[in-house]
């Protein structure tokens, strides 16, 4: 089984939510994590995870580049 890309998420504040969304005909939440400032999570797209939603200020690193989530 081939898995997809990895995503690195580093919380820049307490209470950053990382939510995994399912793949298939109905997109649903299937997993949620809460990160505090400085915590790092490495997530992977899989046969079950088609998208990742981030709420709060975080730095996101992908093979496509660096993104600041929650910045205005």
PDB file with one MODEL, atoms N, CA, C and O in Angstrom:
MODEL        1
ATOM      1  N   UNK A   1       0.842  -1.174   0.000  1.00  0.00           N
ATOM      2  CA  UNK A   1       0.000   0.000   0.000  1.00  0.00           C
ATOM      3  C   UNK A   1       0.888   1.238   0.000  1.00  0.00           C
ATOM      4  O   UNK A   1       1.839   1.326   0.776  1.00  0.00           O
ATOM      5  N   UNK A   2       0.579   2.188  -0.864  1.00  0.00           N
ATOM      6  CA  UNK A   2       1.361   3.406  -0.994  1.00  0.00           C
ATOM      7  C   UNK A   2       0.680   4.532  -0.230  1.00  0.00           C
ATOM      8  O   UNK A   2      -0.503   4.806  -0.431  1.00  0.00           O
ATOM      9  N   UNK A   3       1.445   5.189   0.657  1.00  0.00           N
ATOM     10  CA  UNK A   3       0.908   6.326   1.396  1.00  0.00           C
ATOM     11  C   UNK A   3       1.399   7.613   0.768  1.00  0.00           C
ATOM     12  O   UNK A   3       2.352   7.623  -0.011  1.00  0.00           O
ATOM     13  N   UNK A   4       0.722   8.709   1.124  1.00  0.00           N
ATOM     14  CA  UNK A   4       1.028   9.994   0.526  1.00  0.00           C
ATOM     15  C   UNK A   4       2.055  10.799   1.286  1.00  0.00           C
ATOM     16  O   UNK A   4       2.790  10.287   2.131  1.00  0.00           O
ATOM     17  N   UNK A   5       2.081  12.072   0.958  1.00  0.00           N
ATOM     18  CA  UNK A   5       3.045  13.009   1.515  1.00  0.00           C
ATOM     19  C   UNK A   5       2.892  13.204   3.012  1.00  0.00           C
ATOM     20  O   UNK A   5       1.828  12.983   3.591  1.00  0.00           O
ATOM     21  N   UNK A   6       3.994  13.626   3.619  1.00  0.00           N
ATOM     22  CA  UNK A   6       4.002  14.016   5.023  1.00  0.00           C
ATOM     23  C   UNK A   6       3.824  15.522   5.110  1.00  0.00           C
ATOM     24  O   UNK A   6       4.218  16.255   4.203  1.00  0.00           O
ATOM     25  N   UNK A   7       3.228  15.984   6.207  1.00  0.00           N
ATOM     26  CA  UNK A   7       3.055  17.396   6.505  1.00  0.00           C
ATOM     27  C   UNK A   7       3.542  17.605   7.928  1.00  0.00           C
ATOM     28  O   UNK A   7       3.167  16.851   8.826  1.00  0.00           O
ATOM     29  N   UNK A   8       4.374  18.620   8.147  1.00  0.00           N
ATOM     30  CA  UNK A   8       4.857  18.948   9.484  1.00  0.00           C
ATOM     31  C   UNK A   8       4.114  20.189   9.965  1.00  0.00           C
ATOM     32  O   UNK A   8       4.059  21.199   9.264  1.00  0.00           O
ATOM     33  N   UNK A   9       3.544  20.105  11.167  1.00  0.00           N
ATOM     34  CA  UNK A   9       2.768  21.211  11.729  1.00  0.00           C
ATOM     35  C   UNK A   9       3.397  21.582  13.067  1.00  0.00           C
ATOM     36  O   UNK A   9       3.512  20.740  13.958  1.00  0.00           O
ATOM     37  N   UNK A  10       3.807  22.849  13.207  1.00  0.00           N
ATOM     38  CA  UNK A  10       4.379  23.339  14.467  1.00  0.00           C
ATOM     39  C   UNK A  10       3.472  24.438  15.007  1.00  0.00           C
ATOM     40  O   UNK A  10       3.270  25.462  14.353  1.00  0.00           O
ATOM     41  N   UNK A  11       2.925  24.222  16.205  1.00  0.00           N
ATOM     42  CA  UNK A  11       2.012  25.186  16.829  1.00  0.00           C
ATOM     43  C   UNK A  11       2.766  26.434  17.259  1.00  0.00           C
ATOM     44  O   UNK A  11       3.834  26.349  17.864  1.00  0.00           O
ATOM     45  N   UNK A  12       2.201  27.592  16.942  1.00  0.00           N
ATOM     46  CA  UNK A  12       2.791  28.868  17.354  1.00  0.00           C
ATOM     47  C   UNK A  12       2.011  29.491  18.509  1.00  0.00           C
ATOM     48  O   UNK A  12       2.343  30.582  18.973  1.00  0.00           O
ATOM     49  N   UNK A  13       0.966  28.789  18.972  1.00  0.00           N
ATOM     50  CA  UNK A  13       0.176  29.214  20.124  1.00  0.00           C
ATOM     51  C   UNK A  13      -0.442  27.970  20.740  1.00  0.00           C
ATOM     52  O   UNK A  13      -0.474  26.913  20.110  1.00  0.00           O
ATOM     53  N   UNK A  14      -0.930  28.086  21.958  1.00  0.00           N
ATOM     54  CA  UNK A  14      -1.610  26.968  22.614  1.00  0.00           C
ATOM     55  C   UNK A  14      -2.974  26.736  21.971  1.00  0.00           C
ATOM     56  O   UNK A  14      -3.634  27.681  21.539  1.00  0.00           O
ATOM     57  N   UNK A  15      -3.390  25.482  21.911  1.00  0.00           N
ATOM     58  CA  UNK A  15      -4.731  25.138  21.448  1.00  0.00           C
ATOM     59  C   UNK A  15      -4.918  25.057  19.950  1.00  0.00           C
ATOM     60  O   UNK A  15      -6.042  25.215  19.473  1.00  0.00           O
ATOM     61  N   UNK A  16      -3.861  24.816  19.185  1.00  0.00           N
ATOM     62  CA  UNK A  16      -3.996  24.651  17.733  1.00  0.00           C
ATOM     63  C   UNK A  16      -4.652  23.297  17.460  1.00  0.00           C
ATOM     64  O   UNK A  16      -4.191  22.268  17.953  1.00  0.00           O
ATOM     65  N   UNK A  17      -5.725  23.304  16.674  1.00  0.00           N
ATOM     66  CA  UNK A  17      -6.433  22.072  16.323  1.00  0.00           C
ATOM     67  C   UNK A  17      -5.990  21.576  14.954  1.00  0.00           C
ATOM     68  O   UNK A  17      -5.941  22.339  13.989  1.00  0.00           O
ATOM     69  N   UNK A  18      -5.668  20.288  14.881  1.00  0.00           N
ATOM     70  CA  UNK A  18      -5.324  19.627  13.622  1.00  0.00           C
ATOM     71  C   UNK A  18      -6.379  18.548  13.413  1.00  0.00           C
ATOM     72  O   UNK A  18      -6.525  17.645  14.237  1.00  0.00           O
ATOM     73  N   UNK A  19      -7.112  18.645  12.312  1.00  0.00           N
ATOM     74  CA  UNK A  19      -8.256  17.766  12.072  1.00  0.00           C
ATOM     75  C   UNK A  19      -8.050  17.006  10.767  1.00  0.00           C
ATOM     76  O   UNK A  19      -7.822  17.615   9.722  1.00  0.00           O
ATOM     77  N   UNK A  20      -8.129  15.677  10.825  1.00  0.00           N
ATOM     78  CA  UNK A  20      -8.036  14.842   9.636  1.00  0.00           C
ATOM     79  C   UNK A  20      -9.417  14.630   9.048  1.00  0.00           C
ATOM     80  O   UNK A  20     -10.373  14.359   9.774  1.00  0.00           O
ATOM     81  N   UNK A  21      -9.521  14.752   7.732  1.00  0.00           N
ATOM     82  CA  UNK A  21     -10.787  14.562   7.023  1.00  0.00           C
ATOM     83  C   UNK A  21     -10.706  13.321   6.143  1.00  0.00           C
ATOM     84  O   UNK A  21      -9.678  13.055   5.520  1.00  0.00           O
ATOM     85  N   UNK A  22     -11.786  12.572   6.099  1.00  0.00           N
ATOM     86  CA  UNK A  22     -11.808  11.305   5.366  1.00  0.00           C
ATOM     87  C   UNK A  22     -11.880  11.520   3.858  1.00  0.00           C
ATOM     88  O   UNK A  22     -12.210  12.599   3.365  1.00  0.00           O
ATOM     89  N   UNK A  23     -11.565  10.466   3.170  1.00  0.00           N
ATOM     90  CA  UNK A  23     -11.756  10.472   1.717  1.00  0.00           C
ATOM     91  C   UNK A  23     -12.977   9.611   1.408  1.00  0.00           C
ATOM     92  O   UNK A  23     -13.420   8.844   2.263  1.00  0.00           O
ATOM     93  N   UNK A  24     -13.512   9.723   0.233  1.00  0.00           N
ATOM     94  CA  UNK A  24     -14.700   8.977  -0.144  1.00  0.00           C
ATOM     95  C   UNK A  24     -15.807   9.923  -0.578  1.00  0.00           C
ATOM     96  O   UNK A  24     -15.581  11.123  -0.734  1.00  0.00           O
ATOM     97  N   UNK A  25     -17.009   9.379  -0.774  1.00  0.00           N
ATOM     98  CA  UNK A  25     -18.082  10.245  -1.279  1.00  0.00           C
ATOM     99  C   UNK A  25     -18.612  11.209  -0.231  1.00  0.00           C
ATOM    100  O   UNK A  25     -19.173  12.245  -0.587  1.00  0.00           O
ATOM    101  N   UNK A  26     -18.451  10.897   1.060  1.00  0.00           N
ATOM    102  CA  UNK A  26     -18.832  11.813   2.139  1.00  0.00           C
ATOM    103  C   UNK A  26     -17.595  12.189   2.938  1.00  0.00           C
ATOM    104  O   UNK A  26     -16.995  11.336   3.592  1.00  0.00           O
ATOM    105  N   UNK A  27     -17.206  13.471   2.890  1.00  0.00           N
ATOM    106  CA  UNK A  27     -16.048  13.925   3.655  1.00  0.00           C
ATOM    107  C   UNK A  27     -16.471  14.169   5.087  1.00  0.00           C
ATOM    108  O   UNK A  27     -17.432  14.897   5.337  1.00  0.00           O
ATOM    109  N   UNK A  28     -15.763  13.565   6.033  1.00  0.00           N
ATOM    110  CA  UNK A  28     -16.080  13.692   7.458  1.00  0.00           C
ATOM    111  C   UNK A  28     -14.806  13.852   8.261  1.00  0.00           C
ATOM    112  O   UNK A  28     -13.715  13.504   7.808  1.00  0.00           O
ATOM    113  N   UNK A  29     -14.966  14.394   9.482  1.00  0.00           N
ATOM    114  CA  UNK A  29     -13.848  14.434  10.426  1.00  0.00           C
ATOM    115  C   UNK A  29     -13.609  13.016  10.915  1.00  0.00           C
ATOM    116  O   UNK A  29     -14.566  12.316  11.245  1.00  0.00           O
ATOM    117  N   UNK A  30     -12.356  12.573  10.969  1.00  0.00           N
ATOM    118  CA  UNK A  30     -12.105  11.238  11.518  1.00  0.00           C
ATOM    119  C   UNK A  30     -11.072  11.247  12.634  1.00  0.00           C
ATOM    120  O   UNK A  30     -10.945  10.263  13.362  1.00  0.00           O
ATOM    121  N   UNK A  31     -10.329  12.348  12.782  1.00  0.00           N
ATOM    122  CA  UNK A  31      -9.330  12.391  13.848  1.00  0.00           C
ATOM    123  C   UNK A  31      -9.030  13.850  14.172  1.00  0.00           C
ATOM    124  O   UNK A  31      -9.011  14.700  13.282  1.00  0.00           O
ATOM    125  N   UNK A  32      -8.796  14.133  15.443  1.00  0.00           N
ATOM    126  CA  UNK A  32      -8.485  15.493  15.858  1.00  0.00           C
ATOM    127  C   UNK A  32      -7.394  15.470  16.926  1.00  0.00           C
ATOM    128  O   UNK A  32      -7.391  14.610  17.807  1.00  0.00           O
ATOM    129  N   UNK A  33      -6.480  16.414  16.836  1.00  0.00           N
ATOM    130  CA  UNK A  33      -5.415  16.574  17.831  1.00  0.00           C
ATOM    131  C   UNK A  33      -5.359  18.042  18.226  1.00  0.00           C
ATOM    132  O   UNK A  33      -5.658  18.920  17.417  1.00  0.00           O
ATOM    133  N   UNK A  34      -4.980  18.302  19.454  1.00  0.00           N
ATOM    134  CA  UNK A  34      -4.783  19.671  19.913  1.00  0.00           C
ATOM    135  C   UNK A  34      -3.313  19.818  20.282  1.00  0.00           C
ATOM    136  O   UNK A  34      -2.780  19.022  21.055  1.00  0.00           O
ATOM    137  N   UNK A  35      -2.654  20.844  19.724  1.00  0.00           N
ATOM    138  CA  UNK A  35      -1.248  21.096  19.978  1.00  0.00           C
ATOM    139  C   UNK A  35      -1.073  22.367  20.798  1.00  0.00           C
ATOM    140  O   UNK A  35      -1.816  23.333  20.625  1.00  0.00           O
ATOM    141  N   UNK A  36      -0.090  22.363  21.688  1.00  0.00           N
ATOM    142  CA  UNK A  36       0.269  23.561  22.428  1.00  0.00           C
ATOM    143  C   UNK A  36       1.501  24.183  21.790  1.00  0.00           C
ATOM    144  O   UNK A  36       2.207  23.536  21.017  1.00  0.00           O
ATOM    145  N   UNK A  37       1.752  25.448  22.122  1.00  0.00           N
ATOM    146  CA  UNK A  37       2.844  26.215  21.526  1.00  0.00           C
ATOM    147  C   UNK A  37       4.151  25.414  21.574  1.00  0.00           C
ATOM    148  O   UNK A  37       4.549  24.899  22.619  1.00  0.00           O
ATOM    149  N   UNK A  38       4.799  25.329  20.419  1.00  0.00           N
ATOM    150  CA  UNK A  38       6.074  24.628  20.309  1.00  0.00           C
ATOM    151  C   UNK A  38       5.949  23.158  19.969  1.00  0.00           C
ATOM    152  O   UNK A  38       6.928  22.544  19.543  1.00  0.00           O
ATOM    153  N   UNK A  39       4.766  22.571  20.146  1.00  0.00           N
ATOM    154  CA  UNK A  39       4.604  21.152  19.816  1.00  0.00           C
ATOM    155  C   UNK A  39       4.592  20.973  18.301  1.00  0.00           C
ATOM    156  O   UNK A  39       4.133  21.836  17.553  1.00  0.00           O
ATOM    157  N   UNK A  40       5.110  19.831  17.877  1.00  0.00           N
ATOM    158  CA  UNK A  40       5.199  19.509  16.456  1.00  0.00           C
ATOM    159  C   UNK A  40       4.466  18.204  16.199  1.00  0.00           C
ATOM    160  O   UNK A  40       4.590  17.245  16.961  1.00  0.00           O
ATOM    161  N   UNK A  41       3.712  18.180  15.129  1.00  0.00           N
ATOM    162  CA  UNK A  41       3.023  16.958  14.696  1.00  0.00           C
ATOM    163  C   UNK A  41       3.425  16.685  13.257  1.00  0.00           C
ATOM    164  O   UNK A  41       3.466  17.596  12.430  1.00  0.00           O
ATOM    165  N   UNK A  42       3.722  15.421  12.964  1.00  0.00           N
ATOM    166  CA  UNK A  42       4.002  15.008  11.591  1.00  0.00           C
ATOM    167  C   UNK A  42       2.820  14.155  11.151  1.00  0.00           C
ATOM    168  O   UNK A  42       2.556  13.097  11.723  1.00  0.00           O
ATOM    169  N   UNK A  43       2.114  14.625  10.133  1.00  0.00           N
ATOM    170  CA  UNK A  43       0.915  13.942   9.650  1.00  0.00           C
ATOM    171  C   UNK A  43       1.179  13.414   8.241  1.00  0.00           C
ATOM    172  O   UNK A  43       2.056  13.900   7.527  1.00  0.00           O
ATOM    173  N   UNK A  44       0.393  12.407   7.865  1.00  0.00           N
ATOM    174  CA  UNK A  44       0.568  11.798   6.548  1.00  0.00           C
ATOM    175  C   UNK A  44      -0.794  11.591   5.893  1.00  0.00           C
ATOM    176  O   UNK A  44      -1.758  11.196   6.550  1.00  0.00           O
ATOM    177  N   UNK A  45      -0.862  11.858   4.602  1.00  0.00           N
ATOM    178  CA  UNK A  45      -2.063  11.546   3.838  1.00  0.00           C
ATOM    179  C   UNK A  45      -2.060  10.039   3.587  1.00  0.00           C
ATOM    180  O   UNK A  45      -1.039   9.473   3.195  1.00  0.00           O
ATOM    181  N   UNK A  46      -3.208   9.391   3.814  1.00  0.00           N
ATOM    182  CA  UNK A  46      -3.312   7.940   3.693  1.00  0.00           C
ATOM    183  C   UNK A  46      -4.544   7.560   2.888  1.00  0.00           C
ATOM    184  O   UNK A  46      -5.214   8.414   2.307  1.00  0.00           O
ATOM    185  N   UNK A  47      -4.830   6.274   2.864  1.00  0.00           N
ATOM    186  CA  UNK A  47      -6.040   5.832   2.176  1.00  0.00           C
ATOM    187  C   UNK A  47      -7.299   6.353   2.865  1.00  0.00           C
ATOM    188  O   UNK A  47      -8.364   6.399   2.250  1.00  0.00           O
ATOM    189  N   UNK A  48      -7.189   6.748   4.145  1.00  0.00           N
ATOM    190  CA  UNK A  48      -8.343   7.265   4.895  1.00  0.00           C
ATOM    191  C   UNK A  48      -8.347   8.779   5.014  1.00  0.00           C
ATOM    192  O   UNK A  48      -9.412   9.377   5.174  1.00  0.00           O
ATOM    193  N   UNK A  49      -7.189   9.412   4.941  1.00  0.00           N
ATOM    194  CA  UNK A  49      -7.080  10.864   5.128  1.00  0.00           C
ATOM    195  C   UNK A  49      -6.819  11.556   3.802  1.00  0.00           C
ATOM    196  O   UNK A  49      -5.786  11.336   3.169  1.00  0.00           O
ATOM    197  N   UNK A  50      -7.772  12.403   3.379  1.00  0.00           N
ATOM    198  CA  UNK A  50      -7.609  13.114   2.117  1.00  0.00           C
ATOM    199  C   UNK A  50      -7.307  14.585   2.317  1.00  0.00           C
ATOM    200  O   UNK A  50      -6.852  15.259   1.392  1.00  0.00           O
ATOM    201  N   UNK A  51      -7.560  15.098   3.536  1.00  0.00           N
ATOM    202  CA  UNK A  51      -7.320  16.515   3.807  1.00  0.00           C
ATOM    203  C   UNK A  51      -7.025  16.704   5.291  1.00  0.00           C
ATOM    204  O   UNK A  51      -7.431  15.899   6.129  1.00  0.00           O
ATOM    205  N   UNK A  52      -6.316  17.776   5.593  1.00  0.00           N
ATOM    206  CA  UNK A  52      -6.013  18.129   6.971  1.00  0.00           C
ATOM    207  C   UNK A  52      -6.386  19.590   7.162  1.00  0.00           C
ATOM    208  O   UNK A  52      -5.966  20.454   6.393  1.00  0.00           O
ATOM    209  N   UNK A  53      -7.179  19.857   8.192  1.00  0.00           N
ATOM    210  CA  UNK A  53      -7.627  21.213   8.504  1.00  0.00           C
ATOM    211  C   UNK A  53      -6.908  21.668   9.766  1.00  0.00           C
ATOM    212  O   UNK A  53      -6.794  20.909  10.729  1.00  0.00           O
ATOM    213  N   UNK A  54      -6.418  22.918   9.762  1.00  0.00           N
ATOM    214  CA  UNK A  54      -5.685  23.455  10.910  1.00  0.00           C
ATOM    215  C   UNK A  54      -6.381  24.718  11.375  1.00  0.00           C
ATOM    216  O   UNK A  54      -6.630  25.626  10.583  1.00  0.00           O
ATOM    217  N   UNK A  55      -6.699  24.776  12.679  1.00  0.00           N
ATOM    218  CA  UNK A  55      -7.283  25.976  13.286  1.00  0.00           C
ATOM    219  C   UNK A  55      -6.299  26.521  14.300  1.00  0.00           C
ATOM    220  O   UNK A  55      -5.895  25.809  15.220  1.00  0.00           O
ATOM    221  N   UNK A  56      -5.911  27.767  14.143  1.00  0.00           N
ATOM    222  CA  UNK A  56      -4.973  28.402  15.050  1.00  0.00           C
ATOM    223  C   UNK A  56      -3.687  28.750  14.325  1.00  0.00           C
ATOM    224  O   UNK A  56      -3.510  28.420  13.152  1.00  0.00           O
ATOM    225  N   UNK A  57      -2.785  29.424  15.042  1.00  0.00           N
ATOM    226  CA  UNK A  57      -1.523  29.853  14.454  1.00  0.00           C
ATOM    227  C   UNK A  57      -0.524  28.706  14.471  1.00  0.00           C
ATOM    228  O   UNK A  57      -0.182  28.165  15.522  1.00  0.00           O
ATOM    229  N   UNK A  58      -0.066  28.350  13.272  1.00  0.00           N
ATOM    230  CA  UNK A  58       0.870  27.239  13.137  1.00  0.00           C
ATOM    231  C   UNK A  58       1.718  27.433  11.888  1.00  0.00           C
ATOM    232  O   UNK A  58       1.311  28.093  10.932  1.00  0.00           O
ATOM    233  N   UNK A  59       2.899  26.846  11.922  1.00  0.00           N
ATOM    234  CA  UNK A  59       3.764  26.788  10.754  1.00  0.00           C
ATOM    235  C   UNK A  59       3.572  25.404  10.140  1.00  0.00           C
ATOM    236  O   UNK A  59       3.651  24.393  10.837  1.00  0.00           O
ATOM    237  N   UNK A  60       3.322  25.364   8.840  1.00  0.00           N
ATOM    238  CA  UNK A  60       3.076  24.101   8.145  1.00  0.00           C
ATOM    239  C   UNK A  60       4.141  23.941   7.059  1.00  0.00           C
ATOM    240  O   UNK A  60       4.322  24.813   6.210  1.00  0.00           O
ATOM    241  N   UNK A  61       4.833  22.812   7.111  1.00  0.00           N
ATOM    242  CA  UNK A  61       5.868  22.531   6.117  1.00  0.00           C
ATOM    243  C   UNK A  61       5.441  21.345   5.266  1.00  0.00           C
ATOM    244  O   UNK A  61       5.081  20.290   5.789  1.00  0.00           O
ATOM    245  N   UNK A  62       5.485  21.527   3.951  1.00  0.00           N
ATOM    246  CA  UNK A  62       5.170  20.457   3.010  1.00  0.00           C
ATOM    247  C   UNK A  62       6.272  20.428   1.961  1.00  0.00           C
ATOM    248  O   UNK A  62       7.146  21.294   1.950  1.00  0.00           O
ATOM    249  N   UNK A  63       6.232  19.455   1.098  1.00  0.00           N
ATOM    250  CA  UNK A  63       7.228  19.408   0.016  1.00  0.00           C
ATOM    251  C   UNK A  63       7.015  20.564  -0.962  1.00  0.00           C
ATOM    252  O   UNK A  63       7.884  20.854  -1.784  1.00  0.00           O
ATOM    253  N   UNK A  64       5.854  21.225  -0.869  1.00  0.00           N
ATOM    254  CA  UNK A  64       5.540  22.356  -1.744  1.00  0.00           C
ATOM    255  C   UNK A  64       5.983  23.686  -1.142  1.00  0.00           C
ATOM    256  O   UNK A  64       5.957  24.711  -1.823  1.00  0.00           O
ATOM    257  N   UNK A  65       6.390  23.679   0.131  1.00  0.00           N
ATOM    258  CA  UNK A  65       6.839  24.920   0.751  1.00  0.00           C
ATOM    259  C   UNK A  65       6.342  25.078   2.173  1.00  0.00           C
ATOM    260  O   UNK A  65       5.847  24.133   2.788  1.00  0.00           O
ATOM    261  N   UNK A  66       6.484  26.299   2.685  1.00  0.00           N
ATOM    262  CA  UNK A  66       6.120  26.660   4.056  1.00  0.00           C
ATOM    263  C   UNK A  66       4.901  27.560   4.032  1.00  0.00           C
ATOM    264  O   UNK A  66       4.820  28.483   3.221  1.00  0.00           O
ATOM    265  N   UNK A  67       3.949  27.293   4.924  1.00  0.00           N
ATOM    266  CA  UNK A  67       2.705  28.058   5.009  1.00  0.00           C
ATOM    267  C   UNK A  67       2.490  28.470   6.447  1.00  0.00           C
ATOM    268  O   UNK A  67       2.751  27.684   7.358  1.00  0.00           O
ATOM    269  N   UNK A  68       2.021  29.681   6.672  1.00  0.00           N
ATOM    270  CA  UNK A  68       1.647  30.155   8.007  1.00  0.00           C
ATOM    271  C   UNK A  68       0.133  30.058   8.131  1.00  0.00           C
ATOM    272  O   UNK A  68      -0.590  30.776   7.441  1.00  0.00           O
ATOM    273  N   UNK A  69      -0.351  29.190   8.991  1.00  0.00           N
ATOM    274  CA  UNK A  69      -1.794  29.062   9.220  1.00  0.00           C
ATOM    275  C   UNK A  69      -2.207  30.022  10.338  1.00  0.00           C
ATOM    276  O   UNK A  69      -1.455  30.229  11.290  1.00  0.00           O
ATOM    277  N   UNK A  70      -3.390  30.600  10.223  1.00  0.00           N
ATOM    278  CA  UNK A  70      -3.929  31.461  11.270  1.00  0.00           C
ATOM    279  C   UNK A  70      -3.374  32.865  11.276  1.00  0.00           C
ATOM    280  O   UNK A  70      -3.699  33.647  12.170  1.00  0.00           O
ATOM    281  N   UNK A  71      -2.557  33.205  10.318  1.00  0.00           N
ATOM    282  CA  UNK A  71      -2.013  34.563  10.241  1.00  0.00           C
ATOM    283  C   UNK A  71      -2.953  35.422   9.402  1.00  0.00           C
ATOM    284  O   UNK A  71      -3.508  34.965   8.402  1.00  0.00           O
ATOM    285  N   UNK A  72      -3.122  36.680   9.828  1.00  0.00           N
ATOM    286  CA  UNK A  72      -3.992  37.556   9.045  1.00  0.00           C
ATOM    287  C   UNK A  72      -3.204  38.589   8.298  1.00  0.00           C
ATOM    288  O   UNK A  72      -3.781  39.410   7.587  1.00  0.00           O
TER     289      UNK A  72
ENDMDL
END
